[in-house]
């Protein structure tokens, strides 16, 4: 073997890498604790960046549409930020004021309907399984006692109170830390939104100082594409969810279905989850209506299929359209992979993320085909 300087350098790097891997494996717990500590430090700033991204959507709309001709420009940015915060708070407040009373009324109605519906289920089961003594005994033992359920929940909380009291300091510290993280994140988000042009210039200076110009231009192109894709996806998905929820509320009210408001709100929220979300809302709505009126539950399923076709063929293409620029098959893959890795949040993040990767890869493929002078595919 020729032990020249290049080979010696490669061997030294390989040995150092092996030692580092061995050290990481031997100290994996310490490393995990270090990552957890680092995550706790940067988490408020990550949350603040996410809050800034969401607030920037209505803020950008206000700046470009409502305050475009304002003379005192220095007051436009703070005014738009305050209006955006008030808009988000108002939406949350309206949802709480509308949903919470409806949920309380619904639970009271469901408890009465289940008590009335249970004897019919027992009678149907007895007729279906007349020869099974064990099944008959179990069916006869079924009962729905709302007071007993509440008392069981109270006893559970009472028995667990000692554990909660014994860790009061830990709970209080967790709550205080959460509030502090939220406050830091909110202040950080406001600073980003008020100084976003200045921050952008600073980031560009840092990139140009340490990276080649070609790499900086490509990084800025990817960042711009990512922002536009994520912004269009969030705006379109929220608008589509509101339209779909309103359609269900109006049609269910006209056709006199029960729980029209609650089902409309549930479907609007679940529709934020691409592909599968509206079907989750359909299952929940069907269960609520089934307890009240089984025949209306069948009608609700038919109504859902009709409105889903209208939404999928007419509304979604115009509202969301090709904003993410991702074919349907890759949307399904993105939702599946994102849901497996990160749950609901992964479903929401992976679609625009996959769209960015798809756009970059498509651009790279077209460039390679052009370099090879291939145009007939």
C-alpha positions in Angstrom: 0.0 0.0 0.0 1.3 3.4 -0.9 1.3 5.4 2.3 1.5 8.9 0.7 0.1 12.0 2.3 -3.3 11.6 0.7 -3.7 8.1 2.0 -2.5 9.0 5.4 -5.0 11.8 5.6 -7.8 9.5 4.6 -6.8 6.9 7.2 -6.6 9.5 9.9 -10.1 10.9 9.0 -11.5 7.3 9.0 -10.0 6.6 12.4 -11.3 9.9 13.8 -14.8 9.1 12.4 -14.7 5.6 13.9 -13.7 7.0 17.3 -16.5 9.6 17.2 -19.1 6.9 16.2 -17.9 4.7 19.1 -18.0 7.6 21.5 -21.6 8.5 20.4 -22.7 4.9 20.8 -21.2 4.7 24.3 -22.6 8.0 25.4 -25.9 7.9 23.6 -27.9 8.9 26.8 -25.7 11.9 27.4 -26.0 12.9 23.7 -29.8 12.5 23.9 -30.0 14.7 27.0 -27.8 17.3 25.2 -30.2 17.3 22.2 -33.2 17.6 24.6 -31.5 20.5 26.3 -30.7 22.2 23.0 -34.3 21.6 21.8 -35.7 23.2 25.0 -33.6 26.3 24.3 -34.5 26.7 20.6 -38.1 25.6 20.9 -39.5 29.2 21.8 -37.7 30.6 18.7 -39.1 27.8 16.4 -42.6 28.4 17.8 -42.1 32.1 17.3 -41.0 31.6 13.7 -44.2 29.5 13.1 -46.3 32.2 14.7 -44.7 34.8 12.5 -45.4 32.8 9.4 -49.1 32.4 10.3 -49.5 36.1 11.2 -47.6 37.3 8.2 -50.4 35.9 5.9 -53.1 38.3 7.0 -50.5 41.0 7.7 -49.2 40.8 4.1 -52.7 41.0 2.8 -53.5 44.1 4.8 -50.3 45.9 3.7 -50.8 45.2 0.0 -54.5 45.6 -0.2 -55.9 47.9 2.5 -53.0 50.1 3.4 -51.2 50.2 0.0 -51.8 54.0 -0.5 -51.3 55.0 3.2 -49.1 58.1 3.4 -47.5 57.5 6.9 -45.8 54.2 6.0 -44.0 53.9 9.4 -47.3 53.3 11.1 -48.6 50.8 8.5 -46.5 47.9 9.7 -47.4 48.1 13.5 -51.1 48.7 12.6 -51.2 45.7 10.3 -49.5 43.5 12.9 -52.0 44.6 15.6 -54.9 44.0 13.2 -53.6 40.5 12.3 -53.2 39.5 16.0 -56.7 40.8 16.7 -58.1 38.8 13.7 -56.5 35.6 14.9 -57.7 36.1 18.4 -61.2 37.0 17.2 -61.4 33.8 15.1 -60.3 31.7 18.1 -62.8 33.5 20.3 -65.7 33.1 17.9 -65.0 29.4 17.6 -64.9 28.9 21.3 -68.1 30.9 21.9 -69.9 29.0 19.1 -68.5 25.5 19.7 -68.4 25.2 23.5 -72.1 25.9 24.2 -73.0 23.7 21.2 -70.8 20.9 22.6 -72.5 21.1 26.0 -75.9 21.0 24.4 -74.9 18.1 22.2 -73.6 16.0 25.1 -76.8 16.5 27.0 -78.8 15.5 23.9 -76.6 12.5 23.2 -76.9 11.2 26.7 -80.7 11.2 26.4 -80.7 9.7 22.9 -78.3 6.9 24.0 -80.6 6.0 26.9 -83.6 5.9 24.5 -81.6 4.1 21.8 -80.0 1.4 23.9 -83.2 -0.7 24.4 -83.7 -0.8 20.6 -80.1 -2.1 20.2 -80.6 -4.7 22.9 -83.9 -5.9 21.2 -82.1 -6.1 17.8 -79.2 -8.0 19.3 -81.5 -10.4 21.1 -83.3 -11.2 17.9 -80.0 -11.5 16.0 -78.3 -13.8 18.6 -81.2 -15.8 20.1 -79.2 -19.0 20.8 -76.2 -17.4 22.6 -76.7 -17.4 26.3 -73.5 -15.5 27.0 -74.4 -12.9 24.4 -77.9 -12.6 25.8 -76.5 -12.1 29.4 -74.0 -9.5 28.2 -76.7 -7.6 26.2 -79.1 -7.5 29.2 -76.3 -6.1 31.4 -75.7 -3.2 29.1 -76.8 0.1 30.6 -76.1 3.8 30.1 -76.2 5.8 33.3 -74.8 9.3 32.8 -74.7 10.0 36.5 -72.7 6.9 37.1 -70.2 7.9 34.4 -69.8 11.4 35.9 -69.3 9.9 39.4 -66.7 7.5 38.0 -64.8 10.4 36.5 -65.0 12.3 39.8 -63.7 9.3 41.7 -60.8 8.9 39.3 -59.9 12.6 39.7 -60.2 12.3 43.4 -58.0 9.2 43.7 -55.4 10.8 41.5 -55.4 14.1 43.4 -52.8 12.9 45.8 -50.4 12.2 43.0 -51.1 15.6 41.5 -50.6 17.3 44.8 -47.4 15.5 45.4 -46.0 16.9 42.2 -47.5 20.4 42.5 -44.1 22.0 42.2 -43.4 20.1 39.0 -46.7 21.0 37.4 -46.4 24.6 38.4 -42.9 24.8 36.9 -44.1 23.2 33.7 -47.0 25.7 33.4 -44.7 28.6 34.1 -42.1 27.4 31.6 -44.9 26.9 29.0 -46.1 30.5 29.6 -42.6 31.9 29.4 -41.9 30.0 26.2 -45.1 31.3 24.7 -44.3 34.9 25.7 -40.8 34.6 24.3 -42.1 33.1 21.1 -44.8 35.8 20.7 -42.2 38.6 21.2 -39.8 36.9 18.8 -42.6 36.6 16.2 -43.5 40.3 16.6 -39.9 41.3 16.2 -39.6 39.2 13.0 -42.7 40.7 11.5 -41.7 44.3 12.4 -38.1 43.9 11.2 -38.5 41.3 8.4 -36.8 43.4 5.7 -33.9 44.2 7.9 -33.5 40.6 9.0 -33.6 39.5 5.4 -30.8 41.9 4.5 -28.7 40.7 7.5 -29.2 37.0 6.5 -28.2 37.8 2.9 -25.0 39.5 4.2 -24.1 36.5 6.3 -24.7 34.1 3.4 -22.6 36.2 0.9 -19.9 36.5 3.5 -19.5 32.7 4.0 -20.8 31.0 0.8 -20.1 31.3 -2.9 -22.5 33.6 -4.8 -23.9 30.7 -6.8 -24.8 28.9 -3.6 -26.4 32.0 -2.1 -28.6 32.6 -5.1 -29.7 29.0 -5.1 -30.4 29.2 -1.4 -32.5 32.3 -1.8 -34.4 30.8 -4.7 -35.3 27.7 -2.6 -36.3 29.9 0.4 -38.5 32.0 -1.8 -40.1 28.9 -3.4 -40.7 27.4 0.1 -42.3 30.5 1.4 -44.7 30.9 -1.5 -45.6 27.2 -1.5 -46.3 27.1 2.3 -48.1 30.4 2.2 -50.4 29.4 -0.7 -51.0 26.0 0.9 -52.0 27.4 4.3 -54.2 30.1 2.8 -55.9 27.8 0.3 -56.4 25.0 2.8 -58.0 27.3 5.4 -60.2 29.0 2.9 -61.3 25.6 1.5 -62.0 24.3 5.0 -64.2 27.3 5.9 -66.2 27.0 2.6 -66.7 23.3 3.2 -67.8 23.7 6.8 -70.2 26.5 5.8 -71.7 24.3 3.0 -72.4 21.6 5.5 -73.9 24.0 8.0 -76.2 25.6 5.5 -77.4 22.4 3.8 -77.9 20.6 7.0 -79.9 23.5 8.4 -82.1 23.6 5.3 -82.6 19.8 5.4 -83.2 20.0 9.2 -80.4 17.6 10.2 -79.5 17.7 13.9 -76.2 19.2 15.1 -75.7 21.2 12.0 -73.5 23.9 13.6 -71.3 21.4 15.5 -70.9 19.1 12.5 -70.1 22.0 10.2 -67.4 23.3 12.6 -65.9 19.7 13.1 -65.8 19.2 9.3 -64.2 22.6 8.8 -61.4 21.7 11.3 -60.8 18.2 10.1 -60.8 19.4 6.5 -57.5 21.1 7.3 -56.0 17.6 7.1 -55.6 16.9 3.4 -57.4 13.9 1.8 -58.4 12.1 5.1 -59.6 15.0 7.2 -63.1 15.4 5.8 -63.8 11.7 6.1 -62.8 11.9 9.8 -65.5 14.6 10.1 -67.9 12.4 8.2 -67.4 9.6 10.7 -67.9 11.9 13.7 -71.0 13.5 12.2 -72.5 10.2 11.3 -72.1 8.9 14.8 -73.7 12.0 16.3 -76.7 11.8 14.0 -76.9 8.0 14.2 -77.7 8.2 18.0 -80.5 10.7 17.3 -82.0 9.3 14.0 -80.5 6.3 12.1 -82.3 7.2 8.9 -81.0 10.7 9.0 -77.5 9.3 9.5 -77.8 7.5 6.1 -79.0 10.8 4.6 -76.0 12.6 6.1 -73.6 10.1 4.5 -75.3 10.7 1.1 -75.2 14.4 1.6 -71.5 14.2 2.5 -70.7 12.2 -0.7 -72.5 14.8 -2.8 -70.9 17.8 -1.1 -67.5 16.1 -1.2 -67.8 15.7 -5.0 -68.8 19.4 -5.4 -65.9 20.5 -3.2 -63.4 18.2 -4.9 -64.4 19.0 -8.5 -65.4 22.7 -8.3 -64.2 24.4 -5.1 -60.8 22.8 -4.4 -59.3 23.3 -7.9 -60.3 27.0 -7.9 -59.5 27.8 -4.2 -56.4 25.7 -3.7 -55.8 24.7 -7.3 -52.2 24.1 -8.2 -50.9 26.3 -5.4 -48.7 23.5 -4.2 -48.0 22.2 -7.7 -47.9 18.5 -6.5 -49.6 15.7 -8.4 -52.4 13.8 -6.6 -50.4 10.6 -6.2 -47.5 12.4 -4.5 -50.0 14.3 -2.2 -51.2 10.9 -1.0 -47.6 9.8 -0.4 -46.8 13.0 1.4 -49.9 12.7 3.7 -49.1 9.0 4.4 -45.4 9.5 5.2 -46.0 12.8 7.1 -48.8 11.2 9.2 -46.6 8.2 10.0 -43.7 10.3 11.1 -45.3 13.3 12.8 -49.0 12.7 13.0 -51.5 15.5 12.0 -48.7 18.1 12.0 -46.7 15.9 9.6 -49.7 15.7 7.2 -49.9 19.5 7.1 -46.1 20.1 6.7 -45.2 17.3 4.3 -47.5 18.4 1.4 -45.8 21.8 0.8 -42.4 20.4 1.7 -42.9 17.6 -0.9 -44.0 20.2 -3.3 -40.8 22.2 -2.9 -38.7 19.0 -3.3 -40.8 18.0 -6.4 -40.3 21.5 -8.0 -36.6 21.4 -7.4 -36.2 17.9 -8.7 -38.3 18.7 -11.8 -36.1 21.7 -12.5 -33.0 19.6 -12.1 -34.4 16.8 -14.4 -35.3 19.4 -17.1 -31.8 20.9 -16.9 -30.2 17.5 -17.3 -32.4 16.6 -20.3 -31.5 20.0 -21.9 -27.8 19.4 -21.4 -28.2 16.0 -23.1 -30.2 17.5 -25.9 -33.2 15.2 -25.2 -36.5 16.9 -26.2 -38.8 14.1 -27.5 -39.8 12.5 -24.1 
